[in-house]
Amino acid sequence: MSTGKRAGSRKGARPPRTLNKAALVIGAAITLCVIAWGYLVYAAIDFGTAAREGSGGSAWAFMGLASLGAVACLFVGLLLVARLSRALGITAPPPTSAGASADEPAVPRPVGGKRAAR
């Protein structure tokens, strides 16, 4: 082991890990969306089977509603996956244009690019 004024460890103390509550809530919401999506797909299959067997026109309507609900749950779940990746730091927010703050809308770009603006 070396001695001297720079002989110490180069690593600092690790900060304590904190619980990311936003990611936890988003993860729970994704889980609920996936469970609801699975139930609605199962219900749509069940209503479709009943409708094909001739149990009335309401089965077709329920099958359509269950299918639309399943599509909506899957869409919301995918949106939440994008939010989760942002909350975990996997992806970054889109860059803002230079000089624009978060409160002001960005200045529209000139048609034709930089050469046309000259």
Secondary structure, 3 states (H helix, E strand, C coil): CCCCCCCCCCCCCCCCCCCCHHHHHHHHHHHHHHHHHHHHHHHHHHHHHHHHCCCCCHHHHHHHHHHHHHHHHHHHHHHHHHHHHHHCCCCCCCCCCCCCCCCCCCCCCCCCHHHHHC
